[in-house]
């Protein structure tokens, strides 16, 4: 599936495919199934299942009003919370998975294990195992971005197994569960010297696998050569124009990436199996994470994050008190609304210390931690402000709003370039509240308050100077931005002068606020009807104006007019202007570059776009009812600090709200993205801008991290630097947010247009907790032109584990005799059961939870080897599913239903259909399901509760899903008492019918 699996009918209006769905995985012969669409199908199905389970557990229905991301998120978060909810966080999370899935074809194109090529089955399974361990460890540490990136890579490798191996040619229709269960063997692999394919002179034979390989159920996959045509004698090739081995006998290939004439059935089977395998993997991760954390992993959460970085030196008592009051106000005033923060982050700093970081979803924990802060110490002015900010930027989710409180300049000003790189990479907005220092000595340092202004402007935030006494009046900006669905309409800065600016307000925009920072300035706002209000009219006809320190805040009245507004500015000093509002019409974007190879496409840039050539970006648009409810007008780049026309881009509509934008004439200096369009719901025109400033560079820095690193072990990271400017020495600097020891060259010599290669090593200490997320920044600056660029990488520290056996959960006793057969009388009666949970020789049980059921679950202390769990529920709640997770994330479940089964009569005469494989019970990541069959019921992997489906024909044995039938450790899944009886009845009925 390295290029395309076109033909899966992805009838999901919520398909959030990146450009790779149309370019990086170009379909051959039409169709639309790709790695991205397969991943999207599985993710959306699993997310809907999870949303439904969470909704039912909360006592309300999961009932999306439509198929869009916005409607899915709104329904998943529940009907009781008031206010608008943005799907941007959800869309961005999906994009991260899709991007990393696609980049496997660029970064590891020649790696056989990453694609299950060249019969590298054990190595490929090893990558999946290592990746899943990393995903689960990072989820436990709330490092969701690292988890999503690894999830994309793991899903790519898992999906490739079904396209690149002969799994479906062997007749198997279900996923090979052993790929995600390392405790189960992968056997019957064709030996190195065993021929596997016949020669295909045309290069397009539907199934060239040798007959003996099929009969003996030998597992094989195609060999691929990008630089050589050599392969072992008699072995299958991958095939395709980029595979040189496909011209060597035996010619042709067995890849089912594309849907070609003659291979339609095999291709479709590979797509179906890959989708089912993706669902199995996601169900395992969901079980380890728990439903709510699984949704948070995928960005289904309220958008706002409250993040405070606070100076705690002796003169900061008032600021700490103000920050505490603001946190309490946000928590108390926004509770029960969509604006209630999804997460709270707190980072204290002074000199020489900073941290630790508090990160919690519990508002009471945030209240407790901020109440602990005390102002003490200090004496000299500069503090470790940027170190604390670095901790926040690397610990907070992307696109967070971060507020820094200090009355001192930065002692660690050397971090300024790193902070700029992190802000651009994370697209987070940073605002500084700088109060006047009192009675504190100042050293001779190169830093100044202007550094905070530079950083705030670069991120789209504000640099606010106020007195200590007036600080509370300035913090309304925090309440404004601590909200869901916040959008930017206009953002700019000027050094001085008089200028009139226009901005477009759409009908659906709410809570519109203008922020101006500067001194000795005047302004006049005019609405589309010509009504004006100047800065001297604090309570005029358009809105309410507040002024404190260097900040002006103008909140427009709710009955504002839609259309083009104007603001006339005049100032002898530098100033900034920003217009924001609340709305679900927004966009997310990445600057990208094309890449070549067997499966070309576009990859996000880890630094600044390249100068001297067109700049490209991938942009996803969201409307009130999804991308279909928005018509995009123009997309371009606009300078922030000078008057210049928009550099308009040419656009290519990729479908589903995804747009490829190419801008030929890139503005000089800093710029942002601007988007205009029409909201089809109201017919109103809209305008949106990005917040994070960007600029181009002639320097390029590239680096890739695929694997995690064990505590105490050294990881080697290759990187490359190139310039299209003047050559000469180029200084290298690297930093990581954990301060782990690193080695790297301090300088590399550059020749114009040629890459210089180097390596960096990083070694986490032996006591580093598993799941620790590391953000690494590599910066390069040329001495000739002082041009610079950077690459921001994420890696995970993961302890090696050997326990891959799932906990067992066995139901011992069920007492449901009191439950009436008439369900309408169930309210007065209760039932209960007990179950035994154990992890045998594993790491021990970490937690036991309810997946389904409205009753009460209790259990013994988790320190016991054998844990007795008890469940008690009303007879109206007839289903229970208990989930046991061990300490490394292996998941076991047990399921029971007291509902009587319903047997639907079979339709049609009995016929025996031959099996293509031995019967097997497939390891399941959920409770077993009885599926429709042309024969006796068969247990197959399930992602939901058991269901009895009527048979539509005679008995059959479904094909095995593995070369060797296997049953998961701990025994086959239990169906409870009712299901074995039902199976027996159905088998007897079939035998009677045959006789």
MARNU-295043 format. One record per residue (C-alpha): x, y, z; residue number from 1. Coordinates in steps of 0.05 Angstrom, whole numbers, plus 5000, padded with zeros to 4 digits. Last residue first. Layout:
N
     u     v     w    n
     X     Y     Z  NUM
...
***
This chain:
995
     u     v     w    n
  4391  4300  5140  995
  4421  4367  5121  994
  4367  4405  5158  993
  4377  4363  5221  992
  4452  4377  5218  991
  4440  4452  5211  990
  4391  4453  5269  989
  4440  4415  5312  988
  4495  4466  5296  987
  4448  4523  5312  986
  4427  4493  5378  985
  4499  4480  5398  984
  4519  4551  5382  983
  4460  4577  5423  982
  4480  4535  5482  981
  4552  4560  5476  980
  4524  4631  5473  979
  4479  4631  5534  978
  4531  4608  5585  977
  4582  4664  5575  976
  4618  4674  5509  975
  4687  4667  5538  974
  4746  4686  5494  973
  4794  4629  5481  972
  4846  4611  5532  971
  4895  4651  5575  970
  4942  4661  5519  969
  4906  4675  5454  968
  4885  4617  5410  967
  4924  4601  5348  966
  4911  4569  5281  965
  4977  4568  5242  964
  4984  4604  5176  963
  4937  4656  5203  962
  4867  4683  5195  961
  4835  4616  5183  960
  4781  4612  5130  959
  4709  4609  5153  958
  4679  4540  5163  957
  4612  4533  5128  956
  4540  4515  5145  955
  4482  4532  5100  954
  4449  4597  5083  953
  4428  4665  5106  952
  4444  4657  5179  951
  4411  4707  5225  950
  4458  4751  5265  949
  4468  4741  5339  948
  4508  4798  5366  947
  4565  4797  5417  946
  4588  4866  5439  945
  4634  4910  5396  944
  4700  4912  5361  943
  4701  4840  5341  942
  4750  4788  5318  941
  4715  4726  5292  940
  4679  4668  5324  939
  4645  4624  5273  938
  4572  4605  5270  937
  4556  4543  5229  936
  4550  4551  5153  935
  4538  4603  5100  934
  4551  4654  5153  933
  4526  4716  5186  932
  4570  4735  5244  931
  4573  4714  5316  930
  4613  4766  5353  929
  4668  4758  5405  928
  4681  4813  5457  927
  4738  4860  5440  926
  4811  4856  5420  925
  4801  4786  5394  924
  4849  4729  5383  923
  4820  4689  5325  922
  4787  4623  5338  921
  4806  4579  5280  920
  4778  4534  5227  919
  4827  4507  5176  918
  4833  4543  5109  917
  4799  4552  5043  916
  4734  4520  5066  915
  4686  4488  5018  914
  4614  4512  5019  913
  4562  4461  5041  912
  4492  4479  5022  911
  4431  4481  5066  910
  4367  4508  5036  909
  4349  4581  5044  908
  4332  4628  5101  907
  4351  4609  5172  906
  4301  4626  5227  905
  4321  4682  5274  904
  4344  4661  5343  903
  4337  4715  5396  902
  4384  4710  5454  901
  4359  4725  5525  900
  4391  4787  5555  899
  4435  4770  5614  898
  4497  4793  5577  897
  4569  4780  5596  896
  4637  4805  5573  895
  4708  4795  5595  894
  4767  4836  5573  893
  4843  4835  5571  892
  4889  4892  5551  891
  4965  4897  5551  890
  4985  4968  5570  889
  5051  4960  5607  888
  5022  4960  5677  887
  4966  4911  5660  886
  4898  4932  5635  885
  4834  4895  5653  884
  4769  4914  5618  883
  4701  4891  5643  882
  4642  4889  5595  881
  4572  4886  5623  880
  4505  4880  5590  879
  4435  4875  5618  878
  4424  4943  5650  877
  4350  4941  5664  876
  4364  4885  5714  875
  4397  4938  5756  874
  4471  4927  5768  873
  4523  4895  5812  872
  4593  4877  5790  871
  4647  4843  5830  870
  4721  4835  5814  869
  4766  4784  5848  868
  4839  4796  5835  867
  4888  4738  5832  866
  4959  4762  5841  865
  4938  4815  5891  864
  4971  4884  5887  863
  4910  4910  5849  862
  4871  4911  5914  861
  4807  4871  5907  860
  4751  4895  5860  859
  4689  4937  5854  858
  4645  4953  5794  857
  4578  4987  5803  856
  4524  4983  5749  855
  4511  5021  5685  854
  4547  4972  5639  853
  4598  4975  5584  852
  4673  4989  5584  851
  4679  4983  5659  850
  4749  4990  5689  849
  4805  4950  5720  848
  4873  4983  5729  847
  4948  4968  5729  846
  4946  4892  5736  845
  5014  4861  5745  844
  5078  4860  5703  843
  5066  4791  5677  842
  5072  4721  5707  841
  4996  4709  5714  840
  4963  4776  5698  839
  4899  4758  5735  838
  4826  4778  5737  837
  4772  4732  5766  836
  4701  4753  5755  835
  4639  4760  5798  834
  4568  4773  5777  833
  4508  4812  5798  832
  4434  4822  5785  831
  4383  4873  5809  830
  4307  4880  5810  829
  4258  4937  5819  828
  4272  4971  5752  827
  4265  4908  5711  826
  4188  4906  5705  825
  4186  4932  5633  824
  4238  4879  5615  823
  4187  4823  5623  822
  4231  4762  5634  821
  4241  4786  5705  820
  4311  4789  5736  819
  4313  4750  5800  818
  4352  4693  5768  817
  4410  4739  5750  816
  4466  4713  5795  815
  4528  4702  5751  814
  4591  4668  5776  813
  4663  4658  5755  812
  4671  4705  5696  811
  4743  4701  5671  810
  4788  4760  5657  809
  4857  4744  5634  808
  4912  4796  5627  807
  4943  4800  5558  806
  5012  4771  5547  805
  5063  4819  5518  804
  5111  4824  5577  803
  5182  4833  5551  802
  5188  4908  5558  801
  5241  4957  5537  800
  5234  5023  5572  799
  5212  5079  5526  798
  5243  5148  5518  797
  5205  5183  5462  796
  5228  5227  5405  795
  5204  5293  5377  794
  5241  5335  5325  793
  5244  5409  5310  792
  5288  5428  5251  791
  5321  5497  5244  790
  5339  5553  5197  789
  5389  5610  5194  788
  5416  5666  5151  787
  5473  5704  5183  786
  5497  5718  5112  785
  5569  5692  5111  784
  5569  5659  5180  783
  5512  5612  5164  782
  5465  5593  5220  781
  5440  5522  5235  780
  5392  5503  5291  779
  5373  5432  5314  778
  5315  5431  5363  777
  5298  5368  5403  776
  5232  5356  5439  775
  5235  5296  5485  774
  5174  5258  5510  773
  5182  5214  5571  772
  5140  5151  5562  771
  5183  5107  5606  770
  5212  5146  5664  769
  5285  5168  5657  768
  5326  5132  5711  767
  5380  5109  5663  766
  5394  5179  5638  765
  5373  5197  5567  764
  5430  5197  5517  763
  5429  5241  5455  762
  5475  5236  5395  761
  5478  5283  5336  760
  5504  5265  5267  759
  5529  5304  5207  758
  5518  5309  5132  757
  5532  5371  5090  756
  5483  5378  5033  755
  5505  5414  4969  754
  5473  5475  4935  753
  5526  5524  4958  752
  5583  5489  4994  751
  5577  5486  5070  750
  5628  5471  5124  749
  5599  5445  5189  748
  5603  5477  5258  747
  5593  5460  5331  746
  5590  5386  5314  745
  5541  5347  5357  744
  5540  5312  5425  743
  5481  5310  5472  742
  5468  5300  5547  741
  5394  5305  5566  740
  5372  5376  5583  739
  5299  5353  5582  738
  5276  5407  5532  737
  5329  5390  5482  736
  5379  5438  5450  735
  5422  5437  5388  734
  5468  5489  5358  733
  5506  5486  5293  732
  5548  5541  5262  731
  5556  5542  5187  730
  5625  5555  5157  729
  5627  5574  5084  728
  5578  5576  5026  727
  5538  5635  5002  726
  5464  5624  4992  725
  5429  5561  4969  724
  5446  5530  5035  723
  5447  5457  5059  722
  5447  5421  5125  721
  5437  5347  5139  720
  5420  5307  5201  719
  5435  5237  5227  718
  5407  5220  5296  717
  5446  5171  5339  716
  5410  5148  5402  715
  5451  5130  5464  714
  5422  5083  5516  713
  5412  5098  5590  712
  5337  5098  5584  711
  5315  5065  5519  710
  5306  5106  5456  709
  5246  5110  5410  708
  5251  5099  5336  707
  5236  5140  5274  706
  5274  5205  5281  705
  5287  5243  5217  704
  5331  5304  5203  703
  5333  5360  5152  702
  5360  5431  5158  701
  5354  5478  5099  700
  5386  5547  5093  699
  5362  5597  5041  698
  5307  5619  5089  697
  5234  5640  5085  696
  5191  5675  5137  695
  5134  5655  5184  694
  5089  5689  5234  693
  5041  5648  5276  692
  4971  5676  5281  691
  4936  5650  5218  690
  4885  5695  5187  689
  4811  5690  5173  688
  4761  5730  5131  687
  4687  5716  5120  686
  4632  5730  5070  685
  4560  5718  5092  684
  4512  5672  5055  683
  4487  5648  5123  682
  4497  5573  5117  681
  4540  5579  5054  680
  4594  5616  5092  679
  4634  5651  5038  678
  4709  5657  5030  677
  4773  5692  5050  676
  4838  5662  5076  675
  4902  5697  5100  674
  4967  5662  5119  673
  5019  5701  5158  672
  5083  5738  5138  671
  5151  5758  5166  670
  5204  5786  5120  669
  5198  5790  5045  668
  5132  5767  5015  667
  5132  5703  4973  666
  5117  5713  4898  665
  5101  5643  4872  664
  5050  5621  4924  663
  5024  5550  4914  662
  4964  5527  4955  661
  4940  5455  4959  660
  4870  5453  4989  659
  4835  5403  5034  658
  4762  5417  5050  657
  4738  5346  5034  656
  4766  5351  4964  655
  4837  5364  4938  654
  4819  5433  4911  653
  4880  5462  4877  652
  4896  5534  4893  651
  4940  5587  4862  650
  4966  5634  4916  649
  4957  5708  4926  648
  5013  5750  4954  647
  4969  5799  4991  646
  4985  5872  4978  645
  5037  5908  5020  644
  5035  5956  5079  643
  5088  5934  5129  642
  5095  5893  5193  641
  5053  5831  5182  640
  5065  5814  5110  639
  5008  5776  5075  638
  5009  5705  5046  637
  4952  5679  5004  636
  4885  5643  4999  635
  4826  5671  4960  634
  4752  5651  4957  633
  4737  5586  4993  632
  4664  5565  4994  631
  4644  5537  5062  630
  4586  5491  5082  629
  4618  5432  5047  628
  4678  5439  5092  627
  4638  5417  5153  626
  4572  5440  5180  625
  4596  5505  5213  624
  4655  5506  5167  623
  4726  5477  5168  622
  4781  5488  5117  621
  4844  5446  5111  620
  4906  5478  5081  619
  4967  5446  5051  618
  5022  5496  5037  617
  5071  5511  4981  616
  5123  5567  4975  615
  5149  5581  4906  614
  5225  5586  4900  613
  5281  5633  4921  612
  5275  5621  4996  611
  5259  5553  5026  610
  5204  5548  5077  609
  5222  5553  5151  608
  5230  5492  5196  607
  5202  5421  5201  606
  5169  5427  5133  605
  5108  5383  5121  604
  5117  5330  5066  603
  5087  5326  4997  602
  5082  5266  4950  601
  5121  5217  4909  600
  5112  5142  4914  599
  5169  5108  4878  598
  5213  5168  4896  597
  5205  5243  4897  596
  5188  5293  4951  595
  5148  5357  4947  594
  5154  5410  5002  593
  5102  5432  5052  592
  5080  5490  5096  591
  5025  5465  5141  590
  4954  5490  5151  589
  4892  5492  5195  588
  4829  5530  5178  587
  4770  5565  5211  586
  4695  5572  5209  585
  4675  5548  5279  584
  4667  5618  5307  583
  4690  5662  5364  582
  4724  5728  5349  581
  4791  5761  5341  580
  4820  5826  5314  579
  4893  5843  5327  578
  4931  5909  5322  577
  5003  5923  5341  576
  5040  5988  5355  575
  5107  6022  5346  574
  5109  6095  5367  573
  5088  6161  5333  572
  5018  6133  5326  571
  4957  6141  5281  570
  4907  6085  5266  569
  4843  6086  5225  568
  4800  6024  5234  567
  4753  6001  5180  566
  4698  5949  5177  565
  4675  5909  5116  564
  4612  5867  5125  563
  4571  5840  5183  562
  4538  5891  5229  561
  4548  5887  5305  560
  4489  5870  5348  559
  4533  5835  5400  558
  4570  5900  5415  557
  4644  5903  5398  556
  4695  5891  5453  555
  4753  5940  5447  554
  4816  5926  5488  553
  4872  5977  5489  552
  4937  5954  5521  551
  4999  5998  5535  550
  4981  6005  5609  549
  4906  5996  5616  548
  4853  6020  5567  547
  4783  5992  5559  546
  4736  6008  5501  545
  4663  5983  5498  544
  4628  5975  5431  543
  4600  6005  5368  542
  4559  6065  5392  541
  4607  6094  5442  540
  4626  6073  5513  539
  4700  6091  5517  538
  4692  6148  5467  537
  4763  6176  5467  536
  4790  6118  5425  535
  4742  6138  5370  534
  4675  6108  5349  533
  4645  6110  5279  532
  4579  6093  5245  531
  4589  6088  5169  530
  4539  6032  5157  529
  4596  5982  5146  528
  4626  5998  5215  527
  4678  6051  5230  526
  4732  6047  5284  525
  4775  6108  5301  524
  4845  6105  5329  523
  4895  6147  5368  522
  4965  6130  5393  521
  5012  6154  5447  520
  5032  6085  5470  519
  5025  6016  5438  518
  4984  5952  5441  517
  4917  5946  5406  516
  4869  5889  5417  515
  4802  5885  5380  514
  4747  5837  5405  513
  4690  5802  5370  512
  4649  5759  5418  511
  4612  5724  5360  510
  4623  5714  5286  509
  4563  5683  5250  508
  4548  5743  5206  507
  4618  5752  5180  506
  4666  5808  5197  505
  4714  5832  5143  504
  4774  5875  5159  503
  4799  5941  5133  502
  4861  5981  5156  501
  4873  6055  5153  500
  4943  6082  5164  499
  4980  6137  5202  498
  5052  6129  5224  497
  5094  6085  5270  496
  5133  6018  5271  495
  5073  5978  5248  494
  5043  5912  5269  493
  4990  5866  5240  492
  4936  5815  5256  491
  4866  5809  5227  490
  4808  5759  5232  489
  4837  5711  5283  488
  4793  5653  5307  487
  4774  5625  5376  486
  4730  5563  5371  485
  4734  5545  5445  484
  4752  5596  5497  483
  4809  5617  5543  482
  4825  5673  5493  481
  4776  5724  5520  480
  4785  5705  5593  479
  4860  5714  5584  478
  4849  5782  5551  477
  4811  5803  5612  476
  4879  5801  5646  475
  4894  5875  5636  474
  4850  5902  5692  473
  4881  5854  5742  472
  4951  5882  5725  471
  4934  5954  5745  470
  4968  5952  5813  469
  5030  5918  5787  468
  5037  5970  5734  467
  5025  5950  5662  466
  5065  5930  5600  465
  5030  5880  5554  464
  5067  5842  5499  463
  5010  5809  5460  462
  5006  5743  5422  461
  5009  5724  5348  460
  5070  5679  5357  459
  5120  5725  5324  458
  5088  5785  5358  457
  5096  5756  5427  456
  5168  5735  5414  455
  5189  5803  5388  454
  5153  5840  5444  453
  5186  5795  5496  452
  5254  5811  5466  451
  5236  5885  5467  450
  5232  5881  5543  449
  5307  5876  5541  448
  5363  5825  5538  447
  5437  5843  5528  446
  5453  5841  5602  445
  5488  5888  5650  444
  5457  5867  5716  443
  5396  5899  5745  442
  5382  5912  5818  441
  5311  5905  5842  440
  5275  5960  5879  439
  5210  5955  5841  438
  5202  5923  5773  437
  5145  5948  5728  436
  5098  5892  5705  435
  5107  5852  5642  434
  5047  5809  5622  433
  5072  5769  5563  432
  5028  5734  5512  431
  5048  5670  5475  430
  5007  5638  5419  429
  5023  5566  5400  428
  5034  5546  5327  427
  5074  5486  5354  426
  5131  5490  5303  425
  5130  5565  5298  424
  5129  5574  5373  423
  5184  5521  5381  422
  5229  5554  5330  421
  5220  5623  5361  420
  5235  5594  5430  419
  5299  5562  5403  418
  5320  5629  5373  417
  5309  5663  5440  416
  5344  5611  5483  415
  5408  5653  5488  414
  5364  5703  5526  413
  5371  5660  5588  412
  5372  5719  5637  411
  5306  5744  5610  410
  5280  5813  5631  409
  5244  5821  5696  408
  5174  5837  5721  407
  5144  5771  5700  406
  5078  5737  5682  405
  5077  5693  5618  404
  5011  5671  5588  403
  5008  5613  5539  402
  4951  5601  5489  401
  4957  5531  5459  400
  4961  5516  5385  399
  4998  5450  5396  398
  4988  5416  5463  397
  5030  5441  5522  396
  5094  5407  5545  395
  5144  5432  5494  394
  5118  5503  5495  393
  5111  5504  5571  392
  5182  5478  5584  391
  5209  5528  5534  390
  5171  5584  5570  389
  5203  5565  5636  388
  5272  5566  5603  387
  5254  5632  5571  386
  5239  5664  5638  385
  5301  5643  5675  384
  5306  5710  5710  383
  5343  5776  5700  382
  5331  5828  5755  381
  5378  5815  5812  380
  5349  5807  5881  379
  5309  5743  5876  378
  5283  5702  5934  377
  5209  5691  5949  376
  5140  5699  5919  375
  5098  5638  5938  374
  5063  5588  5892  373
  5022  5535  5930  372
  4955  5565  5909  371
  4974  5552  5837  370
  4980  5478  5852  369
  4914  5471  5890  368
  4873  5509  5839  367
  4904  5468  5783  366
  4888  5403  5820  365
  4816  5427  5830  364
  4811  5441  5755  363
  4827  5368  5738  362
  4854  5360  5667  361
  4925  5366  5692  360
  4995  5389  5674  359
  5040  5417  5729  358
  5110  5434  5703  357
  5168  5432  5752  356
  5192  5482  5736  355
  5248  5534  5731  354
  5308  5546  5775  353
  5368  5594  5775  352
  5335  5643  5781  351
  5259  5644  5780  350
  5209  5600  5744  349
  5139  5570  5755  348
  5105  5528  5701  347
  5029  5515  5705  346
  4986  5477  5655  345
  4911  5466  5656  344
  4873  5423  5606  343
  4806  5417  5571  342
  4787  5487  5591  341
  4713  5501  5599  340
  4694  5541  5537  339
  4645  5487  5514  338
  4606  5504  5577  337
  4594  5466  5642  336
  4646  5505  5681  335
  4666  5569  5646  334
  4656  5618  5703  333
  4685  5576  5760  332
  4747  5550  5726  331
  4763  5616  5690  330
  4752  5656  5753  329
  4795  5610  5796  328
  4851  5614  5745  327
  4845  5690  5742  326
  4847  5698  5817  325
  4910  5655  5821  324
  4943  5696  5765  323
  4926  5760  5803  322
  4955  5733  5868  321
  5018  5711  5832  320
  5024  5780  5801  319
  5016  5814  5868  318
  5069  5771  5901  317
  5120  5780  5844  316
  5173  5821  5880  315
  5205  5761  5915  314
  5215  5716  5855  313
  5161  5669  5831  312
  5159  5687  5756  311
  5098  5652  5727  310
  5086  5612  5663  309
  5011  5601  5659  308
  4976  5553  5610  307
  4900  5548  5604  306
  4881  5502  5546  305
  4820  5516  5503  304
  4795  5468  5450  303
  4745  5424  5486  302
  4762  5352  5471  301
  4763  5305  5412  300
  4836  5315  5393  299
  4851  5242  5376  298
  4890  5227  5439  297
  4835  5263  5478  296
  4785  5212  5451  295
  4830  5155  5472  294
  4839  5188  5539  293
  4764  5188  5548  292
  4754  5116  5526  291
  4810  5083  5566  290
  4883  5085  5543  289
  4898  5010  5542  288
  4830  4991  5514  287
  4833  5046  5462  286
  4903  5023  5441  285
  4877  4951  5431  284
  4816  4977  5394  283
  4861  5018  5349  282
  4902  4957  5331  281
  4840  4916  5316  280
  4810  4971  5274  279
  4874  4977  5234  278
  4872  4902  5221  277
  4800  4908  5196  276
  4821  4964  5148  275
  4881  4925  5123  274
  4837  4863  5113  273
  4786  4902  5072  272
  4838  4937  5030  271
  4875  4871  5017  270
  4810  4837  4997  269
  4795  4894  4949  268
  4863  4886  4917  267
  4856  4811  4912  266
  4788  4817  4879  265
  4809  4872  4831  264
  4872  4837  4809  263
  4854  4823  4736  262
  4852  4895  4711  261
  4891  4936  4762  260
  4871  4964  4830  259
  4935  4990  4859  258
  4975  4972  4921  257
  4962  4898  4912  256
  5036  4882  4905  255
  5049  4813  4877  254
  5100  4830  4822  253
  5121  4817  4751  252
  5182  4779  4729  251
  5209  4714  4757  250
  5259  4729  4729  249
  5286  4800  4736  248
  5245  4858  4709  247
  5206  4865  4774  246
  5273  4872  4811  245
  5279  4944  4788  244
  5218  4965  4827  243
  5198  5038  4813  242
  5154  5020  4753  241
  5113  4970  4792  240
  5125  4902  4823  239
  5138  4877  4894  238
  5178  4819  4866  237
  5168  4745  4880  236
  5227  4700  4894  235
  5254  4647  4847  234
  5327  4663  4859  233
  5340  4715  4913  232
  5335  4788  4889  231
  5380  4834  4848  230
  5351  4890  4806  229
  5388  4946  4842  228
  5376  5018  4864  227
  5302  5017  4880  226
  5298  4943  4889  225
  5236  4909  4917  224
  5224  4837  4940  223
  5152  4814  4945  222
  5123  4778  5005  221
  5118  4706  5029  220
  5078  4663  5077  219
  5072  4589  5060  218
  5002  4561  5064  217
  5026  4493  5038  216
  4975  4494  4981  215
  4988  4567  4964  214
  5064  4558  4963  213
  5055  4493  4924  212
  5014  4530  4871  211
  5067  4583  4858  210
  5044  4655  4869  209
  5035  4691  4801  208
  4965  4716  4818  207
  4934  4770  4773  206
  4991  4772  4722  205
  5013  4842  4702  204
  5087  4842  4685  203
  5071  4814  4616  202
  5126  4762  4622  201
  5101  4737  4689  200
  5149  4684  4715  199
  5123  4640  4771  198
  5131  4660  4843  197
  5153  4631  4911  196
  5219  4596  4902  195
  5246  4570  4968  194
  5319  4586  4983  193
  5303  4640  5035  192
  5251  4595  5067  191
  5177  4612  5061  190
  5148  4634  5127  189
  5107  4579  5160  188
  5106  4612  5229  187
  5094  4680  5261  186
  5086  4662  5334  185
  5040  4692  5387  184
  5068  4731  5446  183
  5080  4790  5399  182
  5006  4803  5392  181
  4997  4859  5341  180
  5022  4819  5281  179
  4993  4755  5310  178
  4923  4781  5295  177
  4931  4765  5221  176
  4870  4802  5196  175
  4809  4765  5168  174
  4797  4743  5096  173
  4851  4690  5089  172
  4850  4655  5022  171
  4925  4645  5014  170
  4923  4700  4961  169
  4898  4746  5016  168
  4961  4736  5058  167
  5009  4736  4998  166
  5048  4795  5026  165
  5054  4867  5000  164
  4982  4892  5004  163
  4962  4858  5069  162
  5028  4872  5105  161
  5027  4944  5081  160
  4970  4960  5128  159
  5011  4942  5190  158
  5070  4984  5166  157
  5027  5045  5152  156
  4989  5036  5217  155
  5054  5037  5256  154
  5077  5102  5224  153
  5012  5138  5237  152
  5009  5113  5309  151
  5080  5138  5321  150
  5060  5209  5303  149
  4996  5204  5343  148
  5032  5180  5406  147
  5084  5235  5401  146
  5028  5286  5395  145
  4991  5255  5454  144
  5046  5260  5506  143
  4996  5251  5563  142
  5047  5210  5602  141
  5003  5147  5600  140
  4991  5162  5527  139
  5066  5164  5515  138
  5075  5094  5544  137
  5018  5067  5502  136
  5045  5095  5437  135
  5116  5073  5452  134
  5095  5001  5466  133
  5053  5003  5401  132
  5114  5027  5362  131
  5161  4974  5388  130
  5110  4919  5372  129
  5097  4947  5303  128
  5171  4953  5288  127
  5182  4882  5313  126
  5126  4856  5269  125
  5164  4885  5209  124
  5228  4851  5232  123
  5193  4784  5240  122
  5159  4790  5172  121
  5218  4814  5130  120
  5197  4770  5071  119
  5229  4819  5022  118
  5177  4873  5035  117
  5137  4880  5100  116
  5134  4956  5087  115
  5173  4984  5146  114
  5212  4918  5150  113
  5240  4925  5079  112
  5270  4994  5089  111
  5284  5027  5021  110
  5227  5078  5025  109
  5239  5093  5098  108
  5236  5169  5101  107
  5193  5181  5040  106
  5142  5124  5040  105
  5140  5125  5117  104
  5122  5199  5108  103
  5050  5180  5089  102
  5033  5150  5156  101
  5067  5208  5192  100
  5024  5258  5154   99
  4959  5219  5165   98
  4969  5213  5240   97
  4986  5287  5246   96
  4927  5304  5201   95
  4880  5267  5247   94
  4903  5309  5306   93
  4896  5373  5267   92
  4825  5356  5247   91
  4806  5341  5319   90
  4838  5406  5345   89
  4805  5446  5290   88
  4736  5416  5303   87
  4714  5478  5341   86
  4659  5479  5393   85
  4609  5535  5402   84
  4573  5549  5467   83
  4533  5509  5517   82
  4551  5442  5547   81
  4491  5396  5556   80
  4489  5363  5488   79
  4553  5322  5495   78
  4626  5326  5476   77
  4615  5270  5424   76
  4556  5305  5391   75
  4596  5370  5382   74
  4657  5332  5358   73
  4617  5293  5306   72
  4581  5356  5283   71
  4645  5395  5273   70
  4679  5336  5238   69
  4622  5333  5189   68
  4575  5274  5180   67
  4510  5307  5205   66
  4467  5321  5266   65
  4510  5274  5307   64
  4468  5232  5356   63
  4507  5202  5414   62
  4452  5195  5465   61
  4456  5217  5538   60
  4468  5185  5605   59
  4543  5196  5613   58
  4559  5122  5602   57
  4516  5125  5539   56
  4555  5185  5514   55
  4622  5153  5529   54
  4603  5089  5493   53
  4576  5128  5433   52
  4639  5170  5429   51
  4681  5107  5431   50
  4643  5074  5375   49
  4646  5139  5335   48
  4721  5143  5347   47
  4731  5071  5324   46
  4693  5083  5260   45
  4728  5149  5248   44
  4797  5119  5260   43
  4785  5058  5215   42
  4759  5098  5156   41
  4812  5151  5164   40
  4868  5099  5165   39
  4841  5066  5103   38
  4832  5135  5071   37
  4902  5156  5088   36
  4936  5091  5067   35
  4897  5099  5003   34
  4829  5080  4975   33
  4805  5130  4922   32
  4790  5094  4857   31
  4819  5101  4788   30
  4863  5055  4748   29
  4926  5072  4785   28
  4916  5113  4848   27
  4970  5164  4866   26
  4990  5152  4939   25
  5031  5215  4952   24
  4986  5254  4905   23
  4912  5245  4918   22
  4908  5216  4987   21
  4977  5244  5000   20
  4946  5313  5000   19
  4919  5300  5069   18
  4856  5260  5078   17
  4804  5286  5127   16
  4748  5239  5106   15
  4689  5268  5145   14
  4642  5264  5085   13
  4652  5189  5092   12
  4632  5147  5034   11
  4701  5117  5028   10
  4686  5066  4975    9
  4750  5025  4979    8
  4774  5023  4908    7
  4844  5053  4909    6
  4897  5019  4951    5
  4951  5067  4933    4
  5025  5080  4934    3
  5060  5046  4991    2
  5000  5000  5000    1
***
